[in-house]
Amino acid sequence: MAAKKPLPRINMSFKVENIVASANLNVELDLFNIAMEVDNVEYEPEQFPGAIMRLKELGTTLLLFKNGKVICSGAKSEKQIAQSIKRAVELLRKYMMARPSA
C-alpha cells in the first residue's frame, strides 16, 4: 500500500472587501427630487426603480427606493455601513414623507 501524501497547508486568512446591508427608513422617499437636488444621485426609473447614491467620502453606494428601503454596498465594516446610512439620512431628511396609514 502506497504511503499517503500529507495534505498541503491551507492559508485560512481573508480580507473583507464588500459588505452589503439593507435598511428600512420607514418613510417614503421622493426619488425624483432627490436626484434633481442631491449631488451624486442618479435616477432613471425607466432603467431601474431605485435611485443610486454614491457617498464618495465613505466609499459606499446606496440604492434608494420610494418605499424607504435602502441597500448599502461597498462597505468594509459595520461601522462604515452605519456611517453611510446616517449620512444618507442627513442628506435625504427633507425628501422624506410619512407613509400613508394602511
MIKE-371654 format. One record per residue: residue in three letters; x, y, z of N, C-alpha, C in turn. Coordinates in steps of 0.05 Angstrom, whole numbers, padded with zeros to 5 digits, always signed. Example, Ala and Ser with C-alpha at 12.3 -4.5 7.8 and 13.67 -1.06 7.14 Angstrom:
% MIKE-371654
ALA+00264-00114+00156+00246-00090+00156+00264-00066+00156/SER+00257-00045+00142+00273-00021+00143+00258+00001+00157/
***
This chain:
% MIKE-371654
MET+00017-00024+00000+00000+00000+00000+00018+00025+00000/ALA+00012+00044-00018+00028+00068-00020+00023+00087+00003/ALA+00044+00100+00012+00041+00119+00034+00024+00143+00025/LYS+00007+00153+00043-00009+00176+00036+00007+00201+00037/LYS+00003+00218+00017+00017+00244+00018+00003+00262+00038/PRO+00018+00278+00053+00005+00297+00071-00010+00318+00056/LEU-00032+00327+00067-00047+00348+00055-00032+00374+00056/PRO-00034+00391+00035-00020+00416+00036-00032+00434+00057/ARG-00016+00451+00069-00025+00470+00089-00042+00492+00074/ILE-00065+00497+00085-00083+00517+00072-00082+00543+00088/ASN-00078+00564+00074-00078+00591+00087-00107+00599+00090/MET-00116+00603+00115-00144+00609+00120-00149+00639+00125/SER-00130+00656+00118-00134+00684+00123-00153+00696+00102/PHE-00166+00717+00108-00184+00730+00089-00185+00760+00096/LYS-00196+00775+00077-00199+00804+00080-00228+00811+00071/VAL-00242+00825+00087-00269+00834+00080-00266+00856+00059/GLU-00279+00852+00036-00277+00872+00014-00303+00887+00009/ASN-00325+00874+00014-00351+00886+00008-00373+00874+00025/ILE-00385+00891+00042-00408+00882+00057-00433+00895+00045/VAL-00454+00880+00042-00479+00891+00032-00499+00890+00055/ALA-00513+00912+00060-00532+00913+00082-00558+00926+00072/SER-00580+00918+00085-00606+00931+00078-00616+00945+00103/ALA-00631+00966+00097-00643+00982+00119-00671+00991+00110/ASN-00688+00997+00129-00714+01008+00123-00717+01033+00139/LEU-00720+01056+00125-00723+01082+00138-00752+01087+00147/ASN-00770+01070+00139-00798+01072+00147-00811+01099+00139/VAL-00803+01109+00116-00814+01133+00104-00817+01128+00074/GLU-00830+01147+00060-00829+01147+00031-00809+01167+00022/LEU-00795+01161+00001-00774+01179-00009-00783+01190-00036/ASP-00778+01216-00040-00784+01230-00065-00760+01227-00083/LEU-00758+01205-00097-00733+01199-00112-00728+01219-00134/PHE-00749+01230-00147-00745+01249-00169-00731+01274-00158/ASN-00741+01286-00136-00729+01310-00126-00702+01304-00113/ILE-00698+01281-00102-00672+01274-00091-00651+01274-00113/ALA-00658+01262-00136-00639+01261-00159-00634+01289-00170/MET-00654+01306-00169-00651+01333-00180-00634+01351-00162/GLU-00635+01347-00136-00624+01366-00117-00600+01356-00101/VAL-00596+01330-00099-00574+01320-00083-00551+01311-00101/ASP-00527+01319-00095-00504+01312-00111-00499+01282-00110/ASN-00488+01271-00132-00480+01243-00134-00504+01223-00131/VAL-00527+01231-00141-00550+01214-00142-00560+01212-00170/GLU-00563+01187-00180-00574+01182-00206-00601+01168-00204/TYR-00620+01176-00221-00646+01163-00220-00657+01162-00248/GLU-00660+01138-00259-00671+01134-00285-00692+01112-00282/PRO-00717+01119-00275-00738+01100-00269-00744+01081-00292/GLU-00738+01089-00317-00743+01071-00339-00723+01048-00339/GLN-00700+01052-00327-00679+01032-00327-00679+01015-00301/PHE-00685+01029-00278-00684+01016-00252-00702+01031-00233/PRO-00717+01018-00216-00736+01032-00199-00725+01047-00175/GLY-00699+01045-00170-00687+01059-00148-00667+01080-00157/ALA-00661+01098-00138-00641+01118-00143-00614+01108-00133/ILE-00593+01116-00145-00566+01107-00137-00551+01131-00126/MET-00544+01128-00100-00530+01149-00086-00501+01140-00080/ARG-00482+01155-00090-00454+01148-00085-00443+01167-00064/LEU-00435+01155-00041-00422+01170-00020-00392+01167-00023/LYS-00381+01184-00039-00352+01182-00046-00334+01184-00022/GLU-00341+01201-00003-00324+01205+00021-00323+01180+00038/LEU-00344+01163+00036-00344+01138+00052-00339+01114+00035/GLY-00338+01117+00009-00332+01095-00009-00355+01075-00012/THR-00379+01084-00007-00402+01065-00009-00422+01075-00030/THR-00440+01057-00038-00461+01063-00056-00487+01053-00043/LEU-00508+01070-00045-00534+01063-00033-00555+01063-00055/LEU-00571+01042-00055-00595+01042-00072-00618+01051-00055/LEU-00632+01071-00065-00654+01083-00050-00680+01076-00065/PHE-00700+01067-00050-00726+01060-00062-00748+01078-00050/LYS-00768+01083-00066-00790+01100-00058-00802+01092-00031/ASN-00803+01066-00026-00816+01056-00001-00798+01059+00023/GLY-00775+01072+00020-00758+01077+00043-00737+01055+00048/LYS-00737+01035+00031-00717+01014+00035-00691+01023+00022/VAL-00668+01015+00034-00642+01023+00026-00624+00999+00025/ILE-00608+00997+00005-00587+00976+00003-00560+00991+00003/CYS-00543+00984+00021-00516+00997+00023-00496+00976+00014/SER-00478+00983-00004-00457+00964-00013-00430+00979-00014/GLY-00409+00963-00014-00383+00974-00016-00369+00978+00011/ALA-00383+00974+00032-00371+00978+00059-00352+00955+00066/LYS-00333+00961+00083-00314+00941+00093-00318+00935+00122/SER-00337+00949+00135-00342+00944+00164-00371+00952+00170/GLU-00381+00942+00193-00408+00950+00202-00408+00980+00209/LYS-00386+00990+00219-00384+01018+00226-00387+01035+00201/GLN-00375+01027+00179-00377+01042+00154-00406+01041+00143/ILE-00420+01019+00147-00448+01017+00139-00464+01037+00155/ALA-00460+01037+00182-00475+01056+00199-00470+01085+00192/GLN-00445+01091+00186-00438+01119+00178-00451+01126+00152/SER-00452+01107+00133-00464+01112+00107-00494+01117+00109/ILE-00508+01100+00124-00537+01104+00127-00543+01129+00142/LYS-00527+01136+00163-00531+01161+00177-00527+01185+00159/ARG-00506+01184+00142-00501+01206+00124-00523+01209+00103/ALA-00533+01186+00093-00555+01187+00074-00580+01199+00087/VAL-00586+01192+00111-00610+01204+00125-00606+01234+00127/GLU-00582+01243+00134-00577+01272+00136-00583+01286+00109/LEU-00574+01274+00088-00577+01286+00061-00606+01284+00051/LEU-00621+01264+00060-00647+01259+00050-00670+01269+00067/ARG-00664+01279+00091-00685+01286+00110-00708+01302+00098/LYS-00701+01323+00082-00723+01340+00072-00739+01327+00049/TYR-00730+01303+00040-00745+01289+00018-00760+01266+00029/MET-00762+01263+00055-00776+01241+00068-00805+01249+00074/MET-00823+01231+00069-00852+01236+00074-00862+01213+00091/ALA-00879+01219+00110-00891+01198+00126-00907+01179+00108/ARG-00906+01154+00115-00921+01134+00099-00950+01138+00105/PRO-00967+01135+00085-00996+01136+00090-01004+01112+00108/SER-01023+01117+00125-01034+01096+00143-01048+01075+00126/ALA-01046+01050+00135-01059+01028+00120-01089+01028+00125/
***
